[in-house]
């Protein structure tokens, strides 16, 4: 799955249904692999924003 689609899906879920990454991971079994993919591609979870944000550019 394209990283931009993963980012959009996870951030939409966080915005609409979950107040933290932990809640998302506890409730949505498929989220673990998507979160892992985001983190491997330079994204990190911001507690203040309750969403994943880019932290570094990767050379994919």
C-alpha positions as CSV (number, residue, x, y, z in Angstrom):
1,X,0.0,0.0,0.0
2,X,1.3,3.5,-0.9
3,X,2.7,5.4,2.1
4,X,0.5,8.4,1.4
5,X,-2.6,6.2,1.6
6,X,-1.4,4.7,4.8
7,X,-0.7,8.1,6.3
8,X,-4.2,9.4,5.3
9,X,-6.0,6.3,6.6
10,X,-4.2,6.3,9.9
11,X,-4.5,10.0,10.5
12,X,-8.2,10.0,9.6
13,X,-8.8,7.1,12.0
14,X,-7.0,9.0,14.7
15,X,-8.9,12.2,14.0
16,X,-12.3,10.6,13.8
17,X,-12.3,7.7,16.2
18,X,-9.2,7.6,18.6
19,X,-7.7,10.0,21.0
20,X,-4.2,8.3,21.0
21,X,-2.0,5.9,19.0
22,X,-2.4,3.4,21.8
23,X,-6.2,3.3,21.5
24,X,-5.9,2.8,17.7
25,X,-3.4,-0.1,18.1
26,X,-5.5,-1.7,20.9
27,X,-8.7,-1.6,18.8
28,X,-7.5,-2.0,15.2
29,X,-5.5,-5.2,14.6
30,X,-4.4,-4.1,11.1
31,X,-3.0,-0.8,12.4
32,X,0.2,-2.3,13.8
33,X,1.7,-3.0,10.3
34,X,0.6,0.4,9.0
35,X,2.1,2.3,11.9
36,X,5.3,0.3,11.5
37,X,5.4,1.3,7.8
38,X,4.9,4.9,8.7
39,X,7.7,4.9,11.2
40,X,10.1,3.1,8.8
41,X,9.4,5.9,6.3
42,X,10.3,8.8,8.6
43,X,6.9,9.6,10.3
44,X,6.4,9.8,14.0
45,X,3.3,10.1,16.2
46,X,2.7,13.5,17.7
47,X,0.7,13.3,20.9
48,X,0.0,17.0,20.8
49,X,-1.5,16.7,17.3
50,X,-2.8,13.1,17.7
51,X,-1.5,12.3,14.2
52,X,1.6,11.1,12.4
53,X,3.9,13.8,11.0
54,X,7.1,13.6,8.9
55,X,10.3,13.8,10.9
56,X,12.9,13.1,8.2
57,X,13.1,12.7,4.5
58,X,14.0,9.2,3.3
59,X,15.6,8.2,0.1
60,X,13.2,5.6,-1.2
